[in-house]
Amino acid sequence: MKFIASSLDIEKYLHVDINEYFAIKDISTDSRSIKKDSFFIAIKGKNFDGNDYVEEAFKKGAVLALVDGAKFADTKNNRIIYVKNTLQALAKISKNIIKNYDGKVIAITGSNGKTTTTSIIASTLNNSSSTIANFNNEIGLPLSIFNSSPKSKYLVYEIGASKFNDINYLSDILKPDIGVITNIGLSHLESLKNIQGVLKVKSEIINNIKKNGFLIVPNDDKYHLQHWKNIRSDIKLMTFGLKESSDFHPLEQSLKTNGLHFLVRSKYLEKIIKINSKLEGNHNIVNILASCAVHYCLSQDINEFAKKIKSLIFKNSRLTKIKWIKNSVLIDDTYNANPDSARKSIDMLSNHDNKTYLILGDMLELGNHQKKYHKEIGQYAKLKGIDVFLGFGNLAKYAVDGFGNNGTFFDTEDELKNYLKQNISKKDVILIKGSRGMRMERFINV
């Protein structure tokens, strides 16, 4: 059962009249992926207009279409719902769903770690619905809400930002009981300009947290922490991080290639909690700590949290390991990249004893200092002992320069693929990373 399962649900949440009943089995904004009994939502983009594909969607099996094309303004077709703006309609439906929902809503934002933290929280809570894949923008969040179950006790969603007001827009839809900021890092600098811009946009979540709700934030920067404390006094602020001054912090960390092992100590917990997880990397310690804090705020049994996380494999998390060329190990981190997440991935890769390769595509949207950031990543990889650095993209060449010896830049996709086929050996460990626009997943199937 989903929040949007029929035309009756659309009538209820959008406040429109649909004179015929339709069951809805799927929801899509892409006419190419329409299935039988789908609800098609026409979205206008920079290079396309979904309103041009309504008839195609119906031919493929759509039963209803939400449109905003002027040509549909006077339609008499019961299967077409005309609105002035489909994005606004998505927000309206979503807001009304949340208003009528009786459970708890958790929203997660931050420069890095959103998807993994969202997955940890949702996977360790009983009876929850969560973000679909990485659907975390003004289109994706409503789709995740529509596909969630009204019987869920918890709704757990990540929300992303590429420009100012994005987080405000999305968190205003959710009005969360708990807001989590995973970290403040170097991301989307083309529009956000600098770290202060990133702090400002991520902090937009705070004003939309319900009164007497919770804000869970990292304790790694005194200025940021004070900034958050100054915004509101009617919500409870809790911190997580590697520092002992954090409300939730680790002891006896053991970073191994087969997972994480550490203790969680908190002034809010009666005793220290032992954590074992298949996740890797220092960054996932803080993701687990943030998730632990969420469980505490929801009055959940932290011992049960520890039991569940021990056996879970998080499909939506980064750094997925697979067997690769000549029985080597590939770490798939192709979804996205910025300087902070690249360093965390390098840290994790450097824990492996076998020969290590880093394949880096361009890190995009970094603004005026993009060449400098790439060169620094190459230097960092060298410092951490990565054996071979392979660059692909106009900016990755600067990372290769920063790495120096054993760094190679490739002009074409075929050249890099051929190199991999010829040079990767048994037991080598290879990590592939790059911004979404670089489509670095193309190098997985060589």
C-alpha positions as CSV (number, residue, x, y, z in Angstrom):
1,M,0.0,0.0,0.0
2,K,1.3,3.4,-1.0
3,F,0.2,7.0,-0.2
4,I,-0.6,7.4,-4.0
5,A,-2.3,4.1,-5.0
6,S,-5.3,5.4,-6.9
7,S,-7.0,8.4,-8.4
8,L,-8.9,8.8,-5.1
9,D,-5.6,9.6,-3.4
10,I,-4.8,12.3,-5.9
11,E,-8.2,13.8,-5.4
12,K,-7.6,13.8,-1.6
13,Y,-4.2,15.3,-1.6
14,L,-4.3,17.6,-4.6
15,H,-7.9,18.8,-4.0
16,V,-9.1,18.1,-7.5
17,D,-12.1,16.1,-9.0
18,I,-11.4,13.1,-11.1
19,N,-14.6,11.6,-12.4
20,E,-13.3,8.1,-12.9
21,Y,-11.5,5.6,-10.7
22,F,-8.1,4.5,-11.7
23,A,-5.8,2.2,-9.7
24,I,-2.1,3.4,-9.8
25,K,0.7,0.8,-9.7
26,D,3.6,3.0,-10.8
27,I,4.5,6.7,-10.9
28,S,7.0,8.2,-13.4
29,T,8.2,11.5,-14.8
30,D,9.9,9.7,-17.7
31,S,7.6,8.5,-20.6
32,R,10.2,6.0,-21.6
33,S,9.8,4.0,-18.4
34,I,6.0,4.1,-18.3
35,K,4.4,0.8,-17.3
36,K,0.8,-0.4,-17.3
37,D,-1.4,1.5,-14.8
38,S,1.1,4.3,-14.3
39,F,0.6,7.9,-13.2
40,F,2.7,10.1,-15.6
41,I,3.9,13.4,-14.3
42,A,4.9,15.9,-17.0
43,I,8.0,17.9,-16.0
44,K,9.5,20.8,-17.9
45,G,13.3,20.7,-18.1
46,K,16.0,22.8,-19.7
47,N,16.0,20.7,-22.8
48,F,12.7,18.9,-22.8
49,D,9.0,19.3,-21.9
50,G,7.2,16.3,-20.5
51,N,3.9,17.7,-21.8
52,D,5.0,16.7,-25.3
53,Y,5.0,13.0,-24.3
54,V,1.6,12.6,-22.7
55,E,0.1,10.7,-25.6
56,E,3.2,8.4,-25.7
57,A,2.7,7.8,-22.0
58,F,-0.9,6.8,-22.5
59,K,0.0,4.5,-25.3
60,K,2.5,2.7,-23.0
61,G,-0.1,2.1,-20.3
62,A,-0.4,5.3,-18.2
63,V,-3.9,5.7,-16.7
64,L,-3.5,9.3,-15.5
65,A,-1.3,12.3,-16.4
66,L,-0.5,15.4,-14.4
67,V,0.3,18.2,-16.8
68,D,0.9,22.0,-17.0
69,G,1.1,22.5,-20.7
70,A,-1.2,25.3,-21.9
71,K,-2.6,23.1,-24.6
72,F,-4.3,21.0,-21.9
73,A,-5.9,23.9,-20.1
74,D,-9.4,23.2,-21.4
75,T,-9.2,19.5,-21.8
76,K,-12.2,17.3,-21.1
77,N,-10.2,14.2,-20.8
78,N,-10.8,12.6,-17.4
79,R,-7.3,11.0,-17.5
80,I,-5.5,14.4,-17.7
81,I,-5.1,16.6,-14.6
82,Y,-4.2,20.1,-15.6
83,V,-2.4,22.4,-13.1
84,K,-0.6,25.6,-13.6
85,N,2.7,24.1,-12.4
86,T,3.4,20.4,-12.0
87,L,6.3,21.0,-9.6
88,Q,4.1,23.0,-7.3
89,A,1.4,20.3,-7.6
90,L,4.0,17.7,-6.5
91,A,4.8,19.9,-3.5
92,K,1.1,20.4,-2.6
93,I,0.4,16.6,-2.7
94,S,3.4,15.9,-0.6
95,K,2.7,18.5,2.0
96,N,-0.9,17.2,2.4
97,I,0.3,13.7,2.7
98,I,2.7,14.7,5.5
99,K,0.0,16.8,7.2
100,N,-2.3,13.7,7.4
101,Y,0.5,11.4,8.5
102,D,0.6,10.4,12.2
103,G,4.2,8.9,12.4
104,K,7.6,10.5,12.8
105,V,9.4,12.2,9.9
106,I,13.2,12.3,9.8
107,A,15.1,14.5,7.2
108,I,18.8,14.1,6.4
109,T,20.9,16.7,4.6
110,G,24.6,17.4,4.3
111,S,27.5,17.6,1.8
112,N,28.4,13.9,2.2
113,G,26.9,10.8,3.8
114,K,23.2,11.6,3.2
115,T,22.4,8.4,1.3
116,T,24.3,6.1,3.7
117,T,22.9,7.7,6.8
118,T,19.4,7.6,5.4
119,S,19.9,4.0,4.6
120,I,21.2,3.1,8.1
121,I,18.4,4.9,9.8
122,A,15.6,3.4,7.7
123,S,17.1,-0.1,7.7
124,T,17.4,-0.2,11.5
125,L,14.0,1.2,12.3
126,N,11.0,-1.2,12.3
127,N,8.3,-0.3,9.9
128,S,9.8,2.6,8.0
129,S,9.6,4.0,4.5
130,S,12.5,5.9,2.9
131,T,14.0,7.6,0.0
132,I,13.9,5.8,-3.4
133,A,17.5,5.4,-4.6
134,N,18.9,8.9,-4.4
135,F,15.6,10.8,-5.1
136,N,16.3,13.9,-3.0
137,N,15.3,17.0,-5.0
138,E,12.1,18.8,-5.8
139,I,11.0,16.0,-8.1
140,G,12.6,13.0,-6.3
141,L,11.4,13.8,-2.8
142,P,7.7,13.9,-3.8
143,L,8.1,10.6,-5.7
144,S,9.7,9.0,-2.6
145,I,6.8,10.3,-0.5
146,F,4.1,9.1,-3.0
147,N,5.7,5.6,-2.9
148,S,5.9,5.4,0.8
149,S,3.5,3.4,2.9
150,P,0.9,5.2,5.1
151,K,1.2,2.3,7.5
152,S,4.9,3.2,8.2
153,K,5.7,4.5,11.7
154,Y,8.7,6.4,10.3
155,L,9.4,8.3,7.1
156,V,13.1,8.8,6.5
157,Y,14.2,11.0,3.6
158,E,17.4,12.6,2.4
159,I,17.2,16.1,0.9
160,G,19.8,17.6,-1.3
161,A,20.8,21.1,-2.5
162,S,22.6,22.6,-5.4
163,K,21.6,26.2,-4.8
164,F,20.2,28.4,-2.0
165,N,16.6,27.8,-0.8
166,D,16.7,24.1,-2.0
167,I,16.8,22.7,1.6
168,N,14.2,25.2,2.8
169,Y,11.9,24.2,0.0
170,L,12.2,20.5,0.7
171,S,12.2,20.6,4.5
172,D,9.1,22.8,4.4
173,I,7.4,19.9,2.6
174,L,8.5,17.5,5.3
175,K,8.3,19.6,8.5
176,P,10.5,16.9,10.1
177,D,10.4,15.8,13.8
178,I,14.1,15.2,13.5
179,G,16.6,17.0,11.2
180,V,20.1,15.6,10.6
181,I,23.0,17.5,9.1
182,T,25.7,14.9,8.3
183,N,28.5,17.4,7.5
184,I,29.4,20.7,5.9
185,G,31.9,20.2,3.0
186,L,33.0,21.5,-0.3
187,S,30.1,20.8,-2.6
188,H,28.2,22.7,-5.3
189,L,30.6,25.7,-5.0
190,E,29.6,27.1,-8.4
191,S,26.3,28.3,-6.9
192,L,27.1,28.2,-3.2
193,K,30.5,29.9,-3.7
194,N,32.3,28.8,-0.5
195,I,32.0,26.8,2.7
196,Q,29.9,29.6,4.3
197,G,27.4,29.2,1.5
198,V,27.3,25.5,2.1
199,L,26.7,26.1,5.8
200,K,23.9,28.5,5.0
201,V,22.0,26.2,2.6
202,K,22.3,23.1,4.8
203,S,21.2,25.1,7.8
204,E,17.9,25.9,6.1
205,I,16.5,22.7,7.4
206,I,16.5,24.0,11.0
207,N,13.6,26.5,10.6
208,N,11.3,23.7,9.4
209,I,11.9,21.3,12.2
210,K,8.8,20.9,14.3
211,K,8.7,22.7,17.7
212,N,10.3,20.5,20.4
213,G,11.9,18.4,17.7
214,F,15.5,17.4,17.4
215,L,18.5,18.7,15.4
216,I,21.4,16.3,15.1
217,V,24.6,17.9,13.9
218,P,28.4,17.1,13.6
219,N,30.7,18.4,16.3
220,D,33.7,19.1,14.1
221,D,33.6,22.9,13.8
222,K,33.0,25.3,16.7
223,Y,31.8,28.1,14.4
224,H,29.3,25.8,12.7
225,L,28.0,24.4,16.1
226,Q,27.5,27.9,17.5
227,H,25.8,29.0,14.3
228,W,23.3,26.1,14.7
229,K,22.7,26.8,18.4
230,N,21.9,30.4,17.7
231,I,19.1,29.7,15.1
232,R,16.5,28.2,17.4
233,S,16.0,27.5,21.1
234,D,12.7,25.6,20.9
235,I,14.3,22.4,19.5
236,K,16.8,20.0,21.1
237,L,20.3,20.1,19.6
238,M,22.5,16.9,19.8
239,T,26.0,16.3,18.4
240,F,27.9,13.4,17.0
241,G,31.5,13.1,16.0
242,L,35.0,11.7,16.7
243,K,35.6,14.3,19.5
244,E,34.9,13.2,23.1
245,S,33.0,16.4,23.6
246,S,30.3,15.1,21.1
247,D,27.1,13.8,22.6
248,F,27.6,10.5,20.7
249,H,31.3,9.6,20.0
250,P,33.3,6.5,19.4
251,L,35.9,4.6,21.5
252,E,38.4,1.9,20.4
253,Q,37.8,2.4,16.7
254,S,39.1,-0.5,14.5
255,L,39.1,0.3,10.8
256,K,39.4,-3.0,8.8
257,T,38.8,-4.0,5.2
258,N,36.0,-6.3,6.4
259,G,34.1,-3.5,8.3
260,L,34.0,-1.3,11.3
261,H,34.3,-2.2,15.0
262,F,34.0,0.5,17.7
263,L,32.2,1.5,20.9
264,V,29.6,4.2,21.2
265,R,29.6,6.4,24.3
266,S,27.0,9.0,25.1
267,K,25.9,10.9,28.2
268,Y,22.4,10.0,27.1
269,L,23.0,6.2,27.2
270,E,23.1,4.1,30.3
271,K,26.0,2.0,29.0
272,I,28.6,1.9,26.2
273,I,27.3,0.2,23.0
274,K,29.4,-2.1,20.9
275,I,29.1,-1.6,17.1
276,N,30.1,-4.1,14.4
277,S,29.2,-3.2,10.8
278,K,30.1,-4.3,7.3
279,L,30.5,-0.6,6.3
280,E,34.0,0.6,5.9
281,G,35.9,3.9,6.4
282,N,36.2,6.5,9.1
283,H,33.4,8.5,7.6
284,N,30.9,5.7,8.2
285,I,31.7,5.8,11.9
286,V,30.2,9.3,12.0
287,N,27.3,8.2,9.8
288,I,26.5,5.4,12.3
289,L,26.9,7.8,15.3
290,A,24.3,10.2,13.7
291,S,22.0,7.3,13.1
292,C,22.4,6.1,16.7
293,A,21.4,9.6,17.9
294,V,18.3,9.5,15.8
295,H,17.3,6.2,17.4
296,Y,17.8,7.7,20.8
297,C,15.6,10.7,19.9
298,L,12.9,8.2,18.8
299,S,13.2,6.4,22.1
300,Q,14.4,3.2,20.4
301,D,16.4,0.5,22.0
302,I,20.1,1.3,21.1
303,N,21.0,-2.4,21.7
304,E,18.6,-3.4,19.0
305,F,20.1,-0.8,16.7
306,A,23.5,-2.4,17.3
307,K,22.2,-5.9,16.6
308,K,20.5,-4.9,13.3
309,I,23.5,-2.9,12.0
310,K,25.8,-5.9,12.5
311,S,24.1,-8.0,9.8
312,L,22.9,-5.3,7.4
313,I,24.3,-4.7,3.9
314,F,23.3,-1.2,2.7
315,K,22.5,-1.4,-1.0
316,N,22.2,2.4,-1.4
317,S,25.4,3.2,0.4
318,R,28.6,4.2,-1.4
319,L,31.7,2.1,-1.7
320,T,30.0,-1.1,-2.9
321,K,32.6,-3.9,-3.4
322,I,32.3,-6.3,-6.3
323,K,34.6,-8.9,-7.9
324,W,36.2,-7.5,-11.0
325,I,38.8,-8.0,-13.7
326,K,41.0,-11.1,-13.1
327,N,39.4,-11.6,-9.7
328,S,40.4,-8.1,-8.5
329,V,38.2,-6.1,-6.1
330,L,36.4,-3.1,-7.4
331,I,35.0,-0.5,-5.1
332,D,32.1,1.3,-6.9
333,D,31.9,4.9,-5.7
334,T,30.7,6.3,-9.0
335,Y,27.6,8.1,-7.9
336,N,29.1,11.5,-7.1
337,A,32.2,13.3,-5.9
338,N,33.6,16.4,-4.2
339,P,36.9,17.0,-2.5
340,D,35.7,15.9,0.9
341,S,34.1,12.7,-0.2
342,A,37.1,11.9,-2.4
343,R,39.4,12.2,0.6
344,K,37.2,9.9,2.6
345,S,37.2,7.3,-0.2
346,I,41.0,7.6,-0.4
347,D,41.3,7.0,3.3
348,M,39.2,3.9,3.0
349,L,41.2,2.6,0.0
350,S,44.5,3.2,1.8
351,N,43.5,0.7,4.4
352,H,43.9,-2.2,1.9
353,D,47.3,-4.0,1.9
354,N,47.2,-5.1,-1.7
355,K,48.0,-2.9,-4.7
356,T,45.6,0.0,-4.9
357,Y,44.3,1.9,-7.9
358,L,42.3,5.2,-7.8
359,I,40.3,6.0,-11.0
360,L,39.1,9.6,-10.7
361,G,36.8,11.4,-13.0
362,D,36.2,15.2,-12.8
363,M,34.7,16.6,-9.6
364,L,32.2,19.1,-11.0
365,E,30.6,22.3,-9.7
366,L,33.6,23.5,-7.7
367,G,33.8,27.0,-8.9
368,N,36.9,29.2,-9.4
369,H,39.3,26.9,-7.5
370,Q,38.4,23.7,-9.3
371,K,41.9,23.1,-10.7
372,K,43.4,23.6,-7.2
373,Y,41.0,21.2,-5.6
374,H,41.8,18.5,-8.1
375,K,45.6,18.9,-7.7
376,E,45.2,18.6,-3.9
377,I,43.3,15.3,-4.3
378,G,46.1,13.9,-6.3
379,Q,48.6,15.1,-3.7
380,Y,46.4,13.6,-0.9
381,A,46.2,10.2,-2.7
382,K,50.0,10.1,-3.0
383,L,50.4,11.1,0.7
384,K,48.0,8.2,1.7
385,G,50.1,5.7,-0.2
386,I,47.7,4.9,-3.1
387,D,49.8,3.0,-5.7
388,V,48.4,4.0,-9.0
389,F,46.3,7.1,-9.9
390,L,44.3,7.1,-13.2
391,G,42.5,10.3,-14.3
392,F,39.8,10.9,-16.8
393,G,38.2,14.2,-17.7
394,N,39.3,17.8,-18.3
395,L,40.0,18.5,-14.6
396,A,41.3,15.1,-13.5
397,K,44.5,15.8,-15.4
398,Y,45.4,18.3,-12.6
399,A,44.8,15.5,-10.0
400,V,47.2,13.3,-12.0
401,D,49.8,16.1,-12.0
402,G,49.4,16.4,-8.2
403,F,49.9,12.7,-7.8
404,G,53.1,12.6,-9.9
405,N,54.8,9.3,-10.6
406,N,52.5,6.4,-11.3
407,G,49.8,8.9,-12.3
408,T,48.3,8.5,-15.8
409,F,45.8,10.7,-17.6
410,F,43.5,9.3,-20.3
411,D,42.0,11.4,-23.1
412,T,39.4,8.8,-24.2
413,E,37.2,6.2,-22.6
414,D,38.6,3.4,-24.8
415,E,42.2,4.2,-23.7
416,L,41.3,3.9,-20.1
417,K,39.3,0.7,-20.6
418,N,42.2,-0.9,-22.5
419,Y,44.7,0.0,-19.8
420,L,42.5,-1.6,-17.2
421,K,42.1,-4.8,-19.1
422,Q,45.8,-5.1,-19.6
423,N,47.1,-3.9,-16.2
424,I,44.7,-5.0,-13.5
425,S,45.8,-8.2,-11.7
426,K,44.4,-10.6,-9.2
427,K,43.8,-9.2,-5.7
428,D,44.3,-5.6,-6.8
429,V,41.9,-3.2,-5.2
430,I,40.4,-0.5,-7.5
431,L,38.2,2.4,-6.5
432,I,36.3,4.4,-9.1
433,K,35.0,7.8,-8.3
434,G,33.7,10.9,-10.1
435,S,30.9,13.4,-10.3
436,R,27.5,12.2,-11.6
437,G,28.0,14.1,-14.9
438,M,31.1,12.1,-15.6
439,R,29.2,8.8,-15.7
440,M,32.1,6.9,-14.3
441,E,30.0,3.7,-14.0
442,R,30.8,3.3,-17.7
443,F,34.2,1.9,-16.7
444,I,32.7,-0.9,-14.5
445,N,31.8,-3.1,-17.5
446,V,35.1,-3.1,-19.4
